[in-house]
Amino acid sequence: MQLPLKVEDTEAASMTSFICDQIIDFEAKNHQCRRIFV
């Protein structure tokens, strides 16, 4: 799945943001989030 740089602009953000926040709340969400969903 290819997500935009700014996930907040997509509906998927709901899920992506949530997951990222849960998995990596102590690190750069954007950085890690992209790595997980790349």
C-alpha positions, 0 to 999 in steps of 0.5 A: 500500500502506498500512502502519501507523505501526509497521511492525515490528508487521507481517510487511511490516516484514521487507521495508519495514524492510530497504528503508528501512534500505538506502535511507535509513540516514542519515536518520529511517527512520520518516519516510522509510520512510513517504514511500516507501511512502505 
